[in-house]
Amino acid sequence: MAKKVTFQPYNITIEVEDGENLLRVALNAGVHINASCGGEGVCGKCRVILEEGQLECPETSLLTRDEWKLGYRQACQCRVVSDIVVRIPPESLLDKKTITRRRTGVSLRPSAIDVAALREEGLYDPAFQKKFLKLPPASLDDNICDLSRLEQGLNRQFGLKNLTLDFLLTRKLARTMRQQDFQVTATLDYAQRRSRNPRLVDIEAGDTADRHFALAVDIGTTTVWVQLLDLAQGEIIGQAADYNGQLSYGDDVISRIVYSQKEKGLETLQKAVASTINNVIQTLLKRHRLQVEEISHLTLAANTTMTHLFYGIDPKHIRLAPYTPTACHVPPVRARHLGLELPEHVFIYSVSSVSSYVGGDIVSGALASGIYKEPKLTLYIDIGTNGEIVIGNHEWLVCAACSAGPAFEGGGIRFGMRAAKGAIEEVSVNPQTAEPMFVTIGMVKPKGICGSGLINLLAVLMEGNILAPNGRFREDLDTPRIRECEEGREYVLAWANETASGEDLTITEVDIDNLMRAKAAMFAGYVTLLDNVGLKLQDIEQVILAGAFGNFINLENSIAIGLLPDLPRDRFHFVGNGSLMGATLLAFSRELLEEERRVADMMTNFELSETPGFMDHYIAALFLPHTQEEYFPTITERLRAG
Amino acid sequence: MAKKVTFQPYNITIEVEDGENLLRVALNAGVHINASCGGEGVCGKCRVILEEGQLECPETSLLTRDEWKLGYRQACQCRVVSDIVVRIPPESLLDKKTITRRRTGVSLRPSAIDVAALREEGLYDPAFQKKFLKLPPASLDDNICDLSRLEQGLNRQFGLKNLTLDFLLTRKLARTMRQQDFQVTATLDYAQRRSRNPRLVDIEAGDTADRHFALAVDIGTTTVWVQLLDLAQGEIIGQAADYNGQLSYGDDVISRIVYSQKEKGLETLQKAVASTINNVIQTLLKRHRLQVEEISHLTLAANTTMTHLFYGIDPKHIRLAPYTPTACHVPPVRARHLGLELPEHVFIYSVSSVSSYVGGDIVSGALASGIYKEPKLTLYIDIGTNGEIVIGNHEWLVCAACSAGPAFEGGGIRFGMRAAKGAIEEVSVNPQTAEPMFVTIGMVKPKGICGSGLINLLAVLMEGNILAPNGRFREDLDTPRIRECEEGREYVLAWANETASGEDLTITEVDIDNLMRAKAAMFAGYVTLLDNVGLKLQDIEQVILAGAFGNFINLENSIAIGLLPDLPRDRFHFVGNGSLMGATLLAFSRELLEEERRVADMMTNFELSETPGFMDHYIAALFLPHTQEEYFPTITERLRAG
């Protein structure tokens, strides 16, 4: 049940889930409390005074008995268990004007696959189907070969003709047919052929039509996700993930391509990711107590490099001009051929790529989000190492990779890190004192800052007027938090005694430059693509955010720094892991499986570095939020009001 | 240049090739000369007197100086080098009446594949085709993926669309395309798809369209034949054969099936035949200096058991009632998957079988001989371990396996052997003295009798009235050649001192029973099938003999013993190795490759043991030539005249 939390003296009330952490509640409410240990409870700065209601919190040596009685609590240690009123003590107080000017922006919730809606649209129709057959047993009067008996049965019972047959099936056919007196279940694949004649994939003894499972896989450069699908019921049974085993050979696609050129490099990378996929599948099957034999196929989405590496196709030309991938549409191949521990009859179907840097993950997301069939002009954004964007509607689609670099994944940032335990994610800075308040993942001592943390930090530093629009720290502030360093100036988020490493945790102007270049590349990408189709940002009717990154992104802060366009917030939607979602949809819908290549072919790729105007847009965007204020009306207005 | 040989006192003249062996000439002319050492020259019995002309022959210790001067020669040692007249000495003389009553019958010559005729019929159109493409090189303005570039090229240059792609191709694509500046040759497969859209099989750098080869394979229970085909020129380049490596595990299909049921038995047999095929292919490639990479596909014909074993499909049910094969039409499969040392992209296409005992070898022969498109009522006969027969025309085909057993391959015959060195093949017996005259393969001391030798022997024993029509030796002949033995009576073909083994070489009444059962099964098969379609033997307009056995068969003798029907001799044709020929035709003709399954499906199989009338026909045929004389009018007439 929701609880009401009121912060005084601001008189801000927010509804939260029962048991929510109070420091996080304050952050979400836009209420600043100094707090620089990430939530571990050791700095003792996040004091609040409980005025009404109950908080569940341990006693702590950082508060005296007297303070406790007066209602002092450490916000980071408290869980909200009733409606409460808390007061921010004077040392954390902001001007009311400062605090009310905005709330920390909305985090979007990922959308989920709605099988019921698919069914309504007639799209729930898996390309793999099981058919139960009662065949007449063989006798001296009727001793045609087993395979013909099966074919005749499929023809008589289901009108199926001219099936394509999988050779391997023949080896188990005789045994399987006789196991339950010529009652069998055939698995048919309608995916490989454009014609109406399916491929006969597998045969099982007896009636197994209600046991029919598939796998959807998303191979990310960092993480491999697998969903286990029940095709008979039309359900996602579960999902699991693991780090891509290729991480040992390089963090990003370029370093992987470099590694692939070494002796046995390609083979090593192929095996590494296959092994990861095998492990995740094993985990899922165990968890859901399924036999691997019950899997009939696997659908896959991945960026172009990951696709090449998984299939064992040399990705060399992806990073050599003119940047041609070898295959954007990889023909179906037996999973075992690629080292996956799946039944012999399981084939892999992967989503087509568009170009070297707009891969199957993006096409999959475009499928999952439905933009290819949507009349609304949509901007689809996937921010990862490269930000990829797609703009268009049901009639046309343009796309590009933005070479944003890995800054938003923490790459090239001194204390940047992945979104793991100890990463600062939510942050606020007191504009008067420049004192920070933040929460780390796991609420432990801070180790570094993850991508969403960097966006939030940049936004609050800028909005607090601590950072100038050109990305330089103000020199006139009386705070030890800003100081000179080897790389210009830096801001100290946490002091050595508050951090996991025991050294000061800072963000430097060089870090900020990297972040600004990344966000400028993205923004220049939107504008350049729109220019090329004669449209403006305001014409965008819908923005879809995808990717693991989008999972945790703070919309308002992302707009504030100029990473996302300043459009009405209700136009933004978050599709979650669009790549994985698309792969799952392909397994659920034969039509989409047939459509995917068409959608990829529909997407006109722009090489931004070769596209006129891009460089100008890029340079103009190297500012917070942008040199042209008209692109960011609400931010400009807020900054002015501030 | 042909030479004329005249035999006196019979005044029989025959034209022969220059250099022909004189004993063989006599056999072919139907002139008897006692000769029982097989042609090795050691018995000294085959004396003739040279009256005119020249004979090339060594001096021999078996003739005195005086005899030599009188013109005596050993026929088996002489080569005809001019027109000659020779006289048969009194000890070999037959009644003129006996000798003139017939010549030893015609041996049919195998027909060959006539590519020119195929072209005329529009059938020369291999399902695998090479296309040379000049693709525009990749550039920053045009950096679509390599595979799409290839597809676009095929579309633009040849109007090809919606190709099916072979996954493995993708791994070599980038390298191959850049080897000769985006000039490539694509290999396309029109066989796997019923639609007009081919499968893209392989790609090579540069223009290799004139280098395009394929293999046709016939897996016999005993022998594996391979033909090497030039698809660019439309030629059979060469052929080679070897014994099927499975021979170590059993001589016939039944013993192979039994072996396959042992632990690892199936795997052992599969590997054995794959190894044989590999060896024969190696031999051919070496001989014709071809690279294995230039092979694009392999077509295969074999009997049902051999097909199952080669594909690694358990053949168990072939010999268990109700005798169902697992697959009569085996889907195409990668050659490497079956252990063949061929390029990754090579698939195997095999001719469909009809039933457990009417296999792809027979269907292949039916294709090769064209009976499925011939208005003439045709009887197609393949005599091997099982005799298989097909009757019909372009509208219908019926077929059956006759369970003739291996007698005509020498199986179950005391001195039966394969057609190898030392096997008696041509034979005559002096009806007055019961003395034999024979030639062995290689003209060495006799070791045994091969299938064609057995037929010839049976015929001459019967026609010489040494053997009664019921298969018993006459008891009233004054000759040491016929004697009692453990198995009734036997006829001595060669005495111990004349044979390779040093023991008497005989044929027993038990041997003769076996041969009679075999020929009776065949004949009963023809008549039973014809009965079932309401036709008579005389309605047969064409008889096609196929199989290795047919290669050496003596037509007249085969009719004489009742193995073949007594029809006008000009209705008989010999197709040679019909199975191999059919496999080759499939490689040459896409239409036939598409047709083959239809032809197999067209063939209605009769299980003779289950077919009413068969047993009666069989019992009636256990007689030489047959209990019903009207079936064998010319033989009956000749015997009466004799």
Interface residues (C-beta under 8 A of the other chain):
Chain A: A138 S139 L140 D141 D142 N143 I144 C145 D146 L147 S148 R149 N162 T164 L165 D166 F167 T170 R171 L173 A174 R175 Q192 R194 S195 N197 Y311 G312 I313 D314 K316 H317 A321 P322 Y323 T324 P325 T326 A327 C328 H329 V330 P331 P332 V333 H337 S353 S355 S356 E607 E610
Chain B: A138 S139 L140 D141 D142 N143 I144 C145 D146 L147 S148 R149 N162 T164 L165 D166 F167 T170 R171 L173 A174 R175 Q192 R194 S195 N197 Y311 G312 I313 D314 K316 H317 A321 P322 Y323 T324 P325 T326 A327 C328 H329 V330 P331 P332 V333 H337 S353 S355 S356 E607 E610
